[in-house]
Amino acid sequence: MTQAVRQHPRLVSLEGGEGAGKSSAIAAIRALLLARGHEVVLTREPGGTPLAERIRELLLEPHDEPLAAETELLLMFASRAQHVRQVVEPALQRGAYVVSDRFTDSSYAYQADGRGLDHALVETLERSVVGIRPGLTLLLDVDVRVGRLRTSGRDLWPDRIEGEQDDFFERVREGFRRRARAEPQRFRIIDASLAPGQVTAAVEAEVTGWLDAGA
């Protein structure tokens, strides 16, 4: 039988399009949790383990052979399965907080909304392969053009997904926003177009409120 997806109160994810500023937000969350005496594990998707990082390379490096949307999705979940079993679940079981740069919501936004795959396929994989969902997801929302300008020339090697056209990222952004509207108890939307200090302050305020509410 396919397992239900559990929402875990110590799993926090950061989502958003390219150039949303997730790295700075993650650092702020880590500092806040450490100040409260918690163990914090920072990780990312795709990736998070040596094997999952090798899958990340397959996903992000450009290839002569086009990567089918279904292949991209299945590679994402192969990486995620390894990540969850080797990093996320062990950390949560020992009482740590896990803060992840992306989680399954990215597959709904990028592979379902962006690539046009069936949401039901992602839902099936989430239940069967992952089985866990963040207790808090911060969506750093920024205009696609602003985000693309921020990432221009950022990486030392070309990122296959970052090379997509703006219409792809518009679909991704709307996919994230739609999920946030559907799950307001889990999502917090942060205006990532603000100055970095303002974004950090907004992230800290949302996480503090969430923790104080008994998360």
Steps between C-alpha positions, in 0.01 A plus 500: 500500500626848421586691817350835592718812491592613852556867578798531735525802734881513495540487123523847344535560126588806295340529157497754220616569149849577381666792677254512790776514763444170677861468622482815714164396638632157594793656686259720696280203594803301613618784725152538649464129577851473643430795728209300642728205572394270218719278286463611138575301185524702179454315173381547144316340209581355265796375698578470868698173489797395284281283277222759483757764402607281207137486391490879537780524246302288255199726550669837468783450255408559135492187283516433127204267551186687609376397844137388486272666754416160648870417532562830677217432745615145578859612550377769738316241704792256490717773649228594748448142617870465578502839670200421719625157605862598564472858633152628574340213692807417717534867600132534585503176698777631727311826560680737264342761279559447129505808276495405133566718198207359298290191560210327324311823432768574240401191302139616491611844381781409259406160361118518522426868444816585310534187285131417481509160668197366684477620862358159590830338398691730735249429777546125455878531514480725806288245686694193385858626500516792744220459754581823682419868455639812671318649797597844372577611145623850427431609145737777393299657221662731246420622149655269242691779326647623828604149597661434161703821527626392841618162372662632181863385497470351849613143431834379378333241276172521309191376682265313265187612685610860545541508121122470448297788359302749707163341421619179668591691817170688493320164513728388782434818697125468461522135602673594825252779568206268435635243746556771761141620463372143533699432820513825699558313826834369368620770262622850579549727198796739523535793260851426373510815287575702813849597610700207646473630856124533470467150363709361785289688755180364345636144506606534864159639596313216331719227649487657847121519485481141384726378781320706764169352385626161611667353191 
